[in-house]
């Protein structure tokens, strides 16, 4: 037991909580500034800290991880962006394949593409003392992403599964621009010259990277592709269906696009559903390409040509990088790993007018 010079027993967080009339979790949240606490409560806690001369024990990340290991309650969290997207299920399987055998419970939270929800989730998970985070970040041009930079500053273990410009952090991803370019080149090689891209949500860097890949392929092949050929859609099945209904209803048959690239497979499935509703056949009237290769892609009525992303491998590799950070005694050195995407060609693409 540590005894201060005065001879009094050293105060504990339990003593502070009892004096302030709050829980130990609230005391921890105030001291670490990890959650929103009402001002009156915060002042009461700080007053108790001062009265009791409480000095929290400072532990390194590695020491904290070791203590968690001793308690047998180690955990990591995967923060995703869309709870209805099967894409994340395969990533999660890869994470668990690495984490579970080493004694880590894997928690999952979804921001649903909302910046404030992501920020709150990061704070709460940190307050719950998870040992590390795997994050699909929500990008907001009006936000400073301070919660991510703060994790980096504190050397809290985390790995990104999509890049954040200017943030030196470990990252596991694929070359989205090159993959989208290859998908577009596939349509061009089949003879398509009237193309349209159903773009993803603004909160994703992948949205911009994949659109850039489409533009590069069209530019290299001298295929006209301007802003009018980009249709804002989103990340969900309904987004693709809604956007495609509106776009193709307004398109003249003589100038209607014959080839479509999509932000992801859910959007592509929604586009194909809308085309069927409008009496347009895939691929005879319109060829469709997705992105991600989620399990259902190959089992649609017309199997979907799509970019295959190694989702399980992404989760597995990201988990390995994260656990290495958690169990290291040294500050994390950012590592960036790029996995290879490939094109899975199925029945949803063919030369224009192919029966």
Residue frames relative to the residue before (quaternion, step in Angstrom):
aa qw qx qy qz dx dy dz
X 1.0000 0.0000 0.0000 0.0000 0.00 0.00 0.00
X 0.3423 -0.7326 0.5485 0.2127 3.59 -1.01 0.81
X 0.1000 -0.8009 0.5897 0.0286 3.59 -0.77 1.00
X 0.3912 -0.7264 0.5075 0.2485 3.62 -0.70 1.00
X 0.7220 -0.4643 0.2935 0.4206 3.54 -1.29 0.34
X 0.6405 0.5504 -0.3277 0.4236 3.61 1.05 -0.69
X 0.5043 -0.6644 0.4133 0.3654 3.59 1.27 -0.32
X 0.5446 0.6119 -0.4086 0.4025 3.58 1.25 -0.15
X 0.5654 -0.5742 0.4700 0.3601 3.54 -1.22 0.56
X 0.5072 -0.6639 0.4604 0.3000 3.56 -0.93 0.90
X 0.4649 -0.6898 0.4829 0.2735 3.58 -0.90 0.97
X 0.2561 -0.7623 0.5798 0.1313 3.53 -1.18 0.68
X 0.6679 -0.4796 0.3728 0.4301 3.54 -1.30 0.17
X 0.5877 0.5648 -0.3635 0.4510 3.58 1.17 -0.56
X 0.6329 0.5282 -0.3233 0.4646 3.58 1.02 -0.80
X 0.6563 0.5101 -0.3065 0.4639 3.56 0.96 -0.89
X 0.6527 0.5179 -0.3127 0.4561 3.58 0.92 -0.93
X 0.6593 0.5062 -0.3088 0.4624 3.58 0.97 -0.89
X 0.6668 0.5068 -0.3049 0.4534 3.60 0.91 -0.91
X 0.7353 0.4158 -0.2304 0.4831 3.60 0.97 -0.88
X 0.4096 -0.7322 0.4593 0.2918 3.58 1.25 -0.28
X 0.5863 0.5335 -0.3840 0.4735 3.56 1.08 0.78
X 0.6105 -0.5378 0.4208 0.4013 3.56 -1.33 -0.02
X 0.6323 -0.5176 0.4078 0.4075 3.56 -1.28 0.32
X 0.6066 0.5619 -0.3553 0.4359 3.59 1.09 -0.69
X 0.6470 0.5102 -0.3221 0.4663 3.59 1.03 -0.76
X 0.6169 0.5288 -0.3418 0.4722 3.59 1.02 -0.77
X 0.6596 0.5108 -0.3025 0.4610 3.57 0.92 -0.93
X 0.6508 0.5228 -0.3171 0.4500 3.58 0.98 -0.87
X 0.6524 0.5046 -0.3158 0.4691 3.60 1.01 -0.79
X 0.7008 0.4861 -0.2785 0.4416 3.58 0.82 -0.98
X 0.7606 0.3624 -0.1890 0.5044 3.57 1.06 -0.76
X 0.3201 -0.7736 0.4851 0.2524 3.55 1.35 -0.12
X 0.3764 0.7596 -0.4469 0.2857 3.56 0.96 0.93
X 0.7882 0.1572 -0.1150 0.5838 3.62 1.21 -0.04
X 0.5691 -0.5896 0.4441 0.3623 3.55 -1.25 0.40
X 0.0117 0.7792 -0.6246 0.0517 3.58 -0.79 1.09
X 0.5322 -0.6391 0.4431 0.3347 3.58 -0.93 0.85
X 0.6215 -0.5960 0.3643 0.3546 3.55 -1.06 0.86
X 0.6486 0.5262 -0.3305 0.4396 3.59 0.93 -0.86
X 0.6583 0.4978 -0.3018 0.4773 3.57 1.00 -0.85
X 0.6356 0.5383 -0.3247 0.4482 3.56 0.96 -0.89
X 0.6758 0.4931 -0.2980 0.4597 3.60 0.90 -0.92
X 0.6288 0.5371 -0.3301 0.4551 3.58 1.07 -0.74
X 0.6537 0.5063 -0.3024 0.4742 3.57 1.01 -0.87
X 0.6759 0.4946 -0.3009 0.4562 3.59 0.88 -0.93
X 0.6239 0.5325 -0.3366 0.4625 3.56 1.08 -0.70
X 0.6513 0.5077 -0.3095 0.4714 3.59 1.00 -0.82
X 0.6096 0.5482 -0.3396 0.4611 3.57 1.05 -0.77
X 0.6826 0.4880 -0.2841 0.4639 3.57 0.94 -0.93
X 0.6669 0.5187 -0.3044 0.4399 3.57 0.91 -0.93
X 0.7522 0.3897 -0.2008 0.4920 3.56 0.97 -0.89
X 0.3382 -0.7554 0.4880 0.2772 3.55 1.34 -0.12
X 0.1993 0.8104 -0.5209 0.1795 3.56 0.99 0.94
X 0.0408 -0.7768 0.6284 -0.0013 3.53 -0.95 0.95
X 0.3226 -0.7730 0.5088 0.1989 3.60 -0.36 1.20
X 0.4905 -0.6362 0.5097 0.3081 3.53 -1.15 0.65
X 0.2853 -0.7576 0.5643 0.1621 3.58 -0.78 1.02
X 0.0317 -0.8002 0.5988 -0.0143 3.55 -0.73 1.10
X 0.4647 -0.6481 0.5214 0.3035 3.54 -1.09 0.69
X 0.6677 -0.4843 0.3757 0.4225 3.54 -1.29 0.32
X 0.6567 0.5109 -0.3168 0.4554 3.57 0.95 -0.86
X 0.6469 0.5097 -0.3237 0.4658 3.61 1.02 -0.82
X 0.6393 0.5224 -0.3251 0.4612 3.56 0.99 -0.82
X 0.6485 0.5071 -0.3210 0.4683 3.57 0.99 -0.83
X 0.6451 0.5191 -0.3257 0.4564 3.57 1.04 -0.78
X 0.6421 0.5093 -0.3274 0.4703 3.57 1.02 -0.78
X 0.6379 0.5198 -0.3285 0.4636 3.56 0.99 -0.79
X 0.6297 0.5323 -0.3343 0.4565 3.55 1.02 -0.80
X 0.6479 0.5191 -0.3202 0.4564 3.56 1.00 -0.86
X 0.6757 0.4698 -0.2951 0.4854 3.58 1.07 -0.70
X 0.4002 -0.7353 0.4646 0.2887 3.57 1.20 -0.35
X 0.6428 0.5136 -0.3397 0.4556 3.59 1.13 0.50
X 0.1634 0.7947 -0.5596 0.1690 3.57 0.87 0.93
X 0.0473 0.8067 -0.5868 0.0522 3.57 -1.06 0.72
X 0.1065 -0.7344 0.6634 0.0958 3.51 -1.32 0.49
X 0.2553 -0.7748 0.5608 0.1416 3.57 -1.19 0.46
X 0.2399 -0.7282 0.6271 0.1376 3.52 -1.19 0.74
X 0.1314 -0.8004 0.5836 0.0380 3.57 -0.59 1.17
X 0.0857 -0.8211 0.5643 -0.0072 3.56 -0.38 1.29
X 0.4827 -0.6979 0.4581 0.2647 3.59 -1.29 0.08
X 0.7949 0.1475 -0.0850 0.5823 3.61 1.12 -0.52
X 0.3441 -0.7876 0.4779 0.1813 3.55 -0.42 1.20
X 0.6979 0.4758 -0.2804 0.4559 3.61 1.15 -0.47
X 0.5748 0.6093 -0.3766 0.3957 3.61 1.24 0.02
X 0.3984 -0.7460 0.4834 0.2259 3.62 -0.55 1.15
X 0.4319 0.7103 -0.4439 0.3343 3.57 1.27 -0.30
X 0.7191 0.4810 -0.2618 0.4278 3.54 0.83 -1.03
X 0.5469 0.6291 -0.3996 0.3814 3.60 1.16 -0.44
X 0.6809 0.4698 -0.2853 0.4840 3.57 0.99 -0.82
X 0.6004 0.5363 -0.3562 0.4743 3.59 1.11 -0.66
X 0.6550 0.5234 -0.3018 0.4538 3.56 0.94 -0.95
X 0.6272 0.5359 -0.3382 0.4528 3.58 1.00 -0.78
X 0.6526 0.5106 -0.3063 0.4686 3.58 1.02 -0.78
X 0.6307 0.5244 -0.3267 0.4695 3.57 1.03 -0.80
X 0.6903 0.4894 -0.2838 0.4510 3.58 0.83 -0.98
X 0.6037 0.5772 -0.3602 0.4155 3.58 1.04 -0.72
X 0.7064 0.4127 -0.2491 0.5182 3.58 1.15 -0.62
X 0.7314 0.4778 -0.2536 0.4153 3.57 0.80 -1.04
X 0.6711 0.5446 -0.3205 0.3878 3.59 0.81 -0.96
X 0.6795 0.4841 -0.3242 0.4460 3.66 0.79 -0.83
X 0.7045 0.4335 -0.2618 0.4973 3.59 1.20 -0.43
X 0.6449 -0.5993 0.2918 0.3739 3.55 1.25 0.45
X 0.5473 0.6135 -0.4022 0.4028 3.60 1.21 0.33
X 0.3118 -0.6926 0.6185 0.2014 3.55 -1.05 0.84
X 0.2487 -0.7725 0.5677 0.1383 3.60 -0.96 0.87
X 0.1565 -0.7764 0.6077 0.0581 3.56 -0.73 1.13
X 0.1754 -0.7795 0.5941 0.0934 3.58 -1.16 0.61
X 0.0231 0.7685 -0.6389 0.0269 3.57 -1.01 0.89
X 0.2031 -0.7839 0.5762 0.1109 3.58 -1.13 0.63
X 0.3435 -0.7434 0.5430 0.1857 3.55 -0.92 0.95
X 0.2469 -0.7884 0.5089 0.2419 3.59 1.27 -0.45
X 0.6850 -0.5254 0.2796 0.4202 3.54 1.04 0.85
X 0.5694 0.5916 -0.3785 0.4273 3.59 1.26 0.26
X 0.4586 -0.7215 0.4486 0.2606 3.56 -0.63 1.16
X 0.6726 0.4971 -0.3058 0.4550 3.59 0.86 -0.93
X 0.6387 0.5222 -0.3264 0.4614 3.59 1.03 -0.75
X 0.6350 0.5118 -0.3311 0.4746 3.58 1.03 -0.73
X 0.6464 0.5289 -0.3159 0.4502 3.56 0.91 -0.92
X 0.6762 0.4838 -0.2894 0.4743 3.56 0.94 -0.89
X 0.6331 0.5360 -0.3309 0.4498 3.59 1.00 -0.80
X 0.6402 0.5196 -0.3250 0.4632 3.59 0.96 -0.86
X 0.6638 0.5083 -0.3060 0.4553 3.58 0.91 -0.89
X 0.6888 0.4852 -0.2887 0.4546 3.57 0.87 -0.95
X 0.6562 0.5016 -0.3207 0.4636 3.58 0.94 -0.83
X 0.6319 0.5157 -0.3294 0.4757 3.56 1.04 -0.74
X 0.6562 0.5105 -0.3072 0.4631 3.58 1.00 -0.83
X 0.6615 0.4887 -0.2944 0.4868 3.58 1.15 -0.62
X 0.4465 -0.7440 0.4041 0.2895 3.55 1.35 0.14
X 0.1924 0.7306 -0.6191 0.2141 3.56 0.82 0.96
X 0.5211 -0.6832 0.4274 0.2811 3.55 -1.09 0.69
X 0.8071 -0.0908 0.0700 0.5792 3.59 1.18 -0.39
X 0.2964 -0.7638 0.5551 0.1438 3.55 -1.28 0.41
X 0.1707 -0.7014 0.6795 0.1311 3.52 -1.30 0.61
X 0.0593 -0.8641 0.4974 -0.0494 3.58 -0.51 1.17
X 0.1659 -0.6789 0.7045 0.1233 3.49 -1.19 0.87
X 0.2292 -0.8492 0.4556 0.1367 3.61 0.03 1.25
X 0.3635 -0.6704 0.6012 0.2387 3.51 -1.30 0.56
X 0.2021 -0.7885 0.5719 0.1015 3.57 -0.60 1.12
X 0.0030 -0.7837 0.6190 -0.0515 3.54 -0.85 1.03
X 0.3940 -0.7597 0.4641 0.2286 3.55 -0.48 1.19
X 0.6928 0.4549 -0.2739 0.4879 3.58 1.22 -0.41
X 0.6669 0.4728 -0.2975 0.4932 3.60 1.28 -0.05
X 0.4476 -0.7202 0.4695 0.2461 3.56 -1.16 0.59
X 0.3550 -0.7567 0.4802 0.2663 3.61 1.31 -0.01
X 0.1699 0.8444 -0.4936 0.1203 3.56 1.15 0.69
X 0.6094 0.5703 -0.3680 0.4098 3.60 1.05 -0.64
X 0.6562 0.4888 -0.3133 0.4819 3.60 1.08 -0.66
X 0.6644 0.4875 -0.3058 0.4768 3.58 0.95 -0.84
X 0.6223 0.5389 -0.3437 0.4519 3.59 1.10 -0.67
X 0.6138 0.5291 -0.3531 0.4676 3.61 1.03 -0.69
X 0.6455 0.5145 -0.3141 0.4691 3.54 0.99 -0.82
X 0.6545 0.5242 -0.3148 0.4447 3.58 0.94 -0.91
X 0.7240 0.4237 -0.2343 0.4914 3.58 1.01 -0.83
X 0.3966 -0.7273 0.4612 0.3178 3.56 1.31 -0.06
X 0.2878 0.7368 -0.5479 0.2721 3.56 1.02 0.83
X 0.4822 -0.7081 0.4234 0.2946 3.64 -0.70 1.00
X 0.2602 0.7381 -0.6014 0.1608 3.57 -0.86 0.98
X 0.1630 -0.7544 0.6305 0.0823 3.53 -1.28 0.56
X 0.3201 -0.7392 0.5643 0.1811 3.57 -0.96 0.91
X 0.2161 -0.7520 0.6047 0.1487 3.55 -1.19 0.62
X 0.7211 0.1531 -0.2034 0.6444 3.50 1.32 0.53
X 0.5220 -0.7090 0.3845 0.2775 3.55 -0.84 0.97
X 0.1619 -0.7180 0.6656 0.1240 3.52 -1.35 0.48
X 0.4082 -0.7428 0.4720 0.2425 3.56 -0.48 1.17
X 0.8135 0.2528 -0.2076 0.4808 3.54 -0.92 0.99
X 0.6502 0.4901 -0.3247 0.4814 3.59 1.25 -0.09
X 0.2471 -0.7818 0.5526 0.1496 3.63 -0.47 1.13
X 0.2977 0.7451 -0.5331 0.2684 3.56 0.01 1.30
X 0.5989 -0.5445 0.4334 0.3963 3.57 -1.22 0.41
X 0.0551 -0.8128 0.5784 -0.0420 3.54 -0.97 0.91
X 0.0612 -0.7448 0.6627 0.0486 3.54 -1.15 0.77
X 0.2352 0.7673 -0.5581 0.2111 3.60 -0.64 1.08
X 0.3909 -0.6515 0.5672 0.3179 3.55 -1.34 -0.13
X 0.5538 -0.5689 0.4726 0.3824 3.58 -1.29 0.20
X 0.2274 -0.8289 0.5001 0.1055 3.55 0.08 1.33
X 0.6299 0.5427 -0.3400 0.4394 3.57 1.01 -0.76
X 0.6838 0.4762 -0.2887 0.4715 3.59 0.86 -0.93
X 0.6553 0.5170 -0.3190 0.4489 3.59 0.98 -0.81
X 0.6659 0.4849 -0.3032 0.4790 3.60 0.96 -0.83
X 0.6126 0.5359 -0.3490 0.4645 3.56 1.09 -0.66
X 0.6540 0.5096 -0.3156 0.4615 3.60 0.95 -0.84
X 0.6410 0.5227 -0.3268 0.4573 3.60 0.99 -0.78
X 0.6720 0.4854 -0.2921 0.4770 3.57 1.00 -0.84
X 0.6259 0.5318 -0.3338 0.4626 3.58 1.01 -0.77
X 0.5892 0.5655 -0.3652 0.4468 3.59 1.11 -0.62
X 0.6698 0.4818 -0.3005 0.4784 3.60 0.90 -0.87
X 0.6546 0.5116 -0.3153 0.4586 3.58 0.95 -0.87
X 0.6495 0.5252 -0.3198 0.4473 3.60 0.99 -0.78
X 0.6479 0.5056 -0.3133 0.4758 3.57 1.21 -0.50
X 0.6302 -0.5623 0.3214 0.4281 3.58 1.28 -0.13
X 0.4753 0.6706 -0.4501 0.3492 3.60 1.22 0.13
X 0.0686 -0.8004 0.5954 0.0095 3.54 -0.93 0.98
X 0.6868 0.3753 -0.2761 0.5579 3.60 1.22 -0.24
X 0.0598 0.8339 -0.5355 0.1199 3.54 -0.14 1.36
X 0.0630 -0.7625 0.6418 0.0534 3.53 -1.27 0.49
X 0.2155 -0.7733 0.5848 0.1162 3.56 -1.14 0.69
X 0.2413 -0.7432 0.6087 0.1373 3.56 -0.88 1.00
X 0.2382 -0.8458 0.4705 0.0808 3.52 -0.15 1.41
X 0.5325 -0.6556 0.4598 0.2743 3.52 -1.30 0.56
X 0.7378 -0.4211 0.2977 0.4355 3.57 -1.31 -0.16
X 0.5983 -0.5942 0.4078 0.3504 3.56 -1.17 0.58
X 0.6444 0.5672 -0.3302 0.3925 3.60 1.12 -0.56
X 0.6907 0.4708 -0.2771 0.4738 3.60 1.24 -0.04
X 0.4412 -0.6699 0.5334 0.2686 3.56 -0.95 0.91
X 0.5687 0.5980 -0.3783 0.4193 3.60 1.14 -0.58
X 0.5701 0.5924 -0.3828 0.4213 3.59 1.09 -0.66
X 0.7078 0.4521 -0.2580 0.4776 3.58 0.85 -0.98
X 0.6602 0.5194 -0.3171 0.4403 3.56 0.93 -0.88
X 0.6818 0.4800 -0.3000 0.4634 3.60 0.90 -0.84
X 0.6300 0.5077 -0.3362 0.4821 3.59 1.02 -0.69
X 0.6204 0.5354 -0.3418 0.4601 3.59 1.01 -0.74
X 0.6424 0.5293 -0.3202 0.4524 3.59 1.01 -0.79
X 0.6304 0.5180 -0.3228 0.4797 3.58 1.04 -0.80
X 0.6641 0.5088 -0.3079 0.4532 3.58 0.87 -0.93
X 0.6494 0.5282 -0.3224 0.4420 3.58 0.93 -0.87
X 0.6597 0.5082 -0.3118 0.4574 3.59 0.92 -0.89
X 0.6735 0.4937 -0.2981 0.4623 3.58 0.93 -0.88
X 0.6451 0.5241 -0.3217 0.4534 3.56 0.98 -0.83
X 0.6674 0.5105 -0.3000 0.4517 3.57 0.94 -0.91
X 0.7389 0.3940 -0.2146 0.5027 3.59 1.09 -0.71
X 0.4174 -0.7221 0.4484 0.3215 3.60 1.33 0.08
X 0.3802 0.6785 -0.5180 0.3561 3.55 1.00 0.95
X 0.4535 -0.7043 0.4719 0.2749 3.57 -0.73 1.04
X 0.1671 0.7658 -0.6037 0.1454 3.55 -0.82 1.05
X 0.0482 0.8135 -0.5728 0.0882 3.55 -0.35 1.29
X 0.7633 -0.3579 0.2628 0.4693 3.55 -1.30 -0.16
X 0.6226 0.5577 -0.3419 0.4295 3.57 1.12 -0.60
X 0.6649 0.4814 -0.3034 0.4839 3.57 1.27 -0.22
X 0.5956 0.5059 -0.3692 0.5030 3.56 1.30 0.31
X 0.1167 -0.8016 0.5860 0.0232 3.56 -0.63 1.18
X 0.3536 -0.7248 0.5423 0.2356 3.63 -0.58 1.05
X 0.0257 -0.8039 0.5940 -0.0163 3.56 -0.72 1.03
X 0.4369 -0.6641 0.5041 0.3376 3.60 0.03 -1.28
X 0.6168 -0.5635 0.4078 0.3684 3.55 -1.12 -0.66
X 0.6846 0.5158 -0.2602 0.4445 3.59 1.27 -0.24
X 0.6870 -0.4784 0.3630 0.4091 3.55 -1.30 0.37
X 0.6852 0.4848 -0.2850 0.4629 3.58 0.85 -0.96
X 0.5921 0.5740 -0.3673 0.4302 3.58 1.10 -0.63
X 0.6776 0.4844 -0.2900 0.4713 3.58 0.91 -0.92
X 0.6532 0.5232 -0.3106 0.4507 3.58 0.96 -0.89
X 0.6786 0.4952 -0.2869 0.4604 3.58 0.84 -0.98
X 0.6942 0.4839 -0.2852 0.4500 3.58 0.82 -1.02
X 0.6770 0.4959 -0.3002 0.4535 3.60 0.96 -0.84
X 0.6058 0.5418 -0.3624 0.4562 3.60 1.00 -0.71
X 0.6927 0.4774 -0.2846 0.4595 3.57 0.81 -0.99
X 0.6919 0.4939 -0.2926 0.4379 3.58 0.86 -0.93
X 0.7496 0.4122 -0.2473 0.4550 3.60 0.68 -1.02
X 0.5730 0.5579 -0.3915 0.4551 3.61 1.15 -0.39
X 0.7176 0.4338 -0.2422 0.4881 3.57 1.11 -0.70
X 0.5841 0.6035 -0.3643 0.4024 3.61 1.26 -0.13
X 0.4123 -0.6803 0.5502 0.2539 3.56 -1.05 0.82
X 0.5648 -0.6334 0.4022 0.3437 3.64 -0.85 0.87
X 0.6745 0.5191 -0.3094 0.4242 3.60 0.95 -0.80
X 0.7798 0.2930 -0.1538 0.5314 3.59 1.11 -0.60
X 0.3669 0.7606 -0.4667 0.2628 3.56 1.30 0.14
X 0.5253 -0.6330 0.4557 0.3402 3.64 -0.95 0.77
X 0.2733 -0.7617 0.5641 0.1640 3.56 -1.07 0.72
X 0.7629 0.2707 -0.1650 0.5634 3.58 1.29 -0.22
X 0.0883 -0.8046 0.5872 0.0016 3.57 -0.93 0.95
X 0.0991 -0.7369 0.6633 0.0840 3.56 -1.06 0.84
X 0.1836 -0.8077 0.5573 0.0574 3.57 -1.05 0.78
X 0.6360 -0.5502 0.3978 0.3667 3.54 -1.22 0.62
X 0.7946 -0.1139 0.0794 0.5911 3.60 0.93 -0.82
X 0.7145 -0.4699 0.3116 0.4142 3.56 -1.30 0.09
X 0.6060 0.5472 -0.3680 0.4448 3.60 1.05 -0.62
X 0.6457 0.4959 -0.3131 0.4891 3.58 0.96 -0.83
X 0.6466 0.5259 -0.3186 0.4515 3.60 0.96 -0.86
X 0.6467 0.5066 -0.3202 0.4717 3.61 0.97 -0.83
X 0.6413 0.5137 -0.3187 0.4724 3.58 1.05 -0.73
X 0.6257 0.5290 -0.3244 0.4725 3.58 1.06 -0.77
X 0.6707 0.4963 -0.3020 0.4611 3.59 0.90 -0.90
X 0.6249 0.5279 -0.3355 0.4672 3.58 1.06 -0.71
X 0.6618 0.5001 -0.3030 0.4692 3.59 0.96 -0.85
X 0.6337 0.5299 -0.3344 0.4537 3.60 0.99 -0.80
X 0.6437 0.5080 -0.3212 0.4737 3.58 0.98 -0.82
X 0.6363 0.5363 -0.3171 0.4549 3.57 1.01 -0.81
X 0.7143 0.4297 -0.2367 0.4991 3.57 1.11 -0.70
X 0.5406 -0.6493 0.3879 0.3684 3.59 1.27 0.05
X 0.5179 0.6145 -0.4274 0.4142 3.59 1.21 0.42
X 0.3204 -0.7871 0.5057 0.1486 3.57 -0.84 1.02
X 0.2288 -0.7359 0.6257 0.1207 3.51 -1.17 0.80
X 0.6055 -0.2781 -0.7450 0.0317 1.60 -1.47 2.06
X 0.3782 0.7672 -0.4791 0.1971 3.63 1.18 -0.05
X 0.7669 0.3170 -0.1815 0.5277 3.59 0.88 -0.93
X 0.8004 0.0179 0.0405 0.5979 3.57 0.98 -0.88
X 0.2389 -0.7406 0.6117 0.1426 3.56 -0.89 0.97
X 0.1442 -0.8075 0.5711 0.0316 3.58 -0.99 0.90
X 0.0791 -0.7764 0.6248 0.0228 3.55 -1.03 0.95
X 0.2245 -0.7781 0.5744 0.1194 3.57 -0.97 0.90
X 0.2940 -0.7209 0.5901 0.2139 3.54 -1.30 -0.42
X 0.7064 0.4209 -0.3748 0.4282 3.59 -0.96 1.02
X 0.1359 -0.8071 0.5523 0.1586 3.60 0.96 -0.91
X 0.0683 0.7884 -0.5992 0.1211 3.56 0.57 1.20
X 0.7081 -0.5071 0.2631 0.4150 3.64 -1.08 0.57
X 0.6846 0.5056 -0.3081 0.4252 3.61 0.92 -0.80
X 0.4905 0.7074 -0.4209 0.2862 3.62 1.18 -0.48
X 0.7375 0.4108 -0.2341 0.4822 3.57 0.96 -0.81
X 0.7083 0.4554 -0.2502 0.4778 3.59 1.27 -0.08
X 0.3850 0.6959 -0.5026 0.3390 3.58 1.22 0.38
X 0.6882 -0.4628 0.3394 0.4439 3.58 -1.24 0.32
X 0.7248 0.1289 -0.1129 0.6673 3.53 1.18 -0.69
X 0.3785 -0.7541 0.4806 0.2389 3.62 -0.24 1.21
X 0.4158 -0.7709 0.4509 0.1719 3.51 -0.87 1.10
X 0.3554 -0.6652 0.6179 0.2223 3.53 -1.03 0.91
X 0.1379 0.8114 -0.5475 0.1512 3.57 -0.72 1.00
X 0.5253 -0.5831 0.5063 0.3573 3.52 -1.35 0.20
X 0.2810 -0.7622 0.5609 0.1596 3.57 -0.70 1.07
X 0.1174 -0.7710 0.6251 0.0325 3.56 -0.74 1.17
X 0.4009 -0.7261 0.5008 0.2474 3.63 -0.78 0.96
X 0.1384 -0.8618 0.4854 0.0502 3.56 0.41 1.30
X 0.6610 0.4988 -0.3060 0.4697 3.58 0.86 -0.95
X 0.6648 0.5002 -0.2980 0.4680 3.56 0.93 -0.91
X 0.6094 0.5493 -0.3510 0.4514 3.60 1.05 -0.71
X 0.6810 0.4839 -0.2851 0.4698 3.56 0.90 -0.94
X 0.6512 0.5251 -0.3147 0.4485 3.55 0.96 -0.87
X 0.6978 0.4703 -0.2766 0.4641 3.57 0.84 -0.99
X 0.6394 0.5246 -0.3271 0.4571 3.59 0.98 -0.83
X 0.6477 0.5124 -0.3163 0.4668 3.58 1.00 -0.80
X 0.6350 0.5257 -0.3345 0.4566 3.59 0.98 -0.76
X 0.6537 0.4989 -0.3122 0.4757 3.59 0.97 -0.84
X 0.6625 0.5187 -0.3082 0.4440 3.57 0.97 -0.87
X 0.6861 0.4744 -0.2979 0.4642 3.59 0.83 -0.92
X 0.5955 0.5515 -0.3624 0.4581 3.58 1.12 -0.60
X 0.6356 0.5103 -0.3233 0.4807 3.58 1.05 -0.74
X 0.6684 0.5259 -0.3032 0.4298 3.56 0.83 -1.03
X 0.7822 0.3745 -0.1721 0.4672 3.55 0.85 -1.00
X 0.5465 0.6035 -0.4008 0.4201 3.58 1.28 0.17
X 0.3973 -0.7065 0.5344 0.2395 3.56 -1.17 0.59
X 0.6643 0.4883 -0.2914 0.4851 3.58 1.28 -0.10
X 0.6124 -0.5304 0.4204 0.4086 3.62 -1.17 0.43
X 0.5484 -0.6495 0.4228 0.3140 3.55 -1.03 0.84
X 0.2106 -0.7285 0.6386 0.1308 3.54 -1.06 0.83
X 0.4494 -0.7234 0.4415 0.2824 3.63 -0.50 1.12
X 0.0851 -0.7716 0.6297 0.0284 3.55 -1.01 0.93
X 0.1409 -0.7929 0.5893 0.0647 3.57 -0.92 0.88
X 0.0568 -0.8024 0.5938 -0.0182 3.53 -0.71 1.13
X 0.1345 -0.7859 0.6014 0.0519 3.57 -0.80 1.04
X 0.1999 -0.7847 0.5792 0.0945 3.56 -0.67 1.12
X 0.4944 -0.6884 0.4555 0.2723 3.57 -1.15 0.56
X 0.2235 -0.7434 0.6191 0.1188 3.53 -0.92 1.02
X 0.1178 -0.7899 0.5991 0.0578 3.57 -1.19 0.52
X 0.4733 -0.6751 0.4901 0.2828 3.57 -1.21 0.46
X 0.1740 -0.7624 0.6180 0.0814 3.57 -0.81 1.07
X 0.1487 -0.8254 0.5419 0.0539 3.59 -0.23 1.28
X 0.0315 0.7952 -0.6013 0.0718 3.56 -0.74 1.13
X 0.7983 -0.3934 0.2186 0.4002 3.56 -1.30 -0.23
X 0.5727 0.6299 -0.3906 0.3502 3.64 1.15 -0.19
X 0.7293 0.3388 -0.2404 0.5437 3.60 1.27 -0.01
X 0.1585 0.7501 -0.6265 0.1407 3.54 -1.09 0.86
X 0.6571 -0.4673 0.3707 0.4610 3.62 -1.19 0.15
X 0.6298 -0.5496 0.3786 0.3975 3.61 -1.07 0.61
X 0.8339 0.2148 -0.1708 0.4789 3.56 -0.97 0.90
X 0.4247 0.7009 -0.4784 0.3155 3.62 1.22 0.17
X 0.3702 -0.7442 0.5023 0.2384 3.62 -0.66 0.99
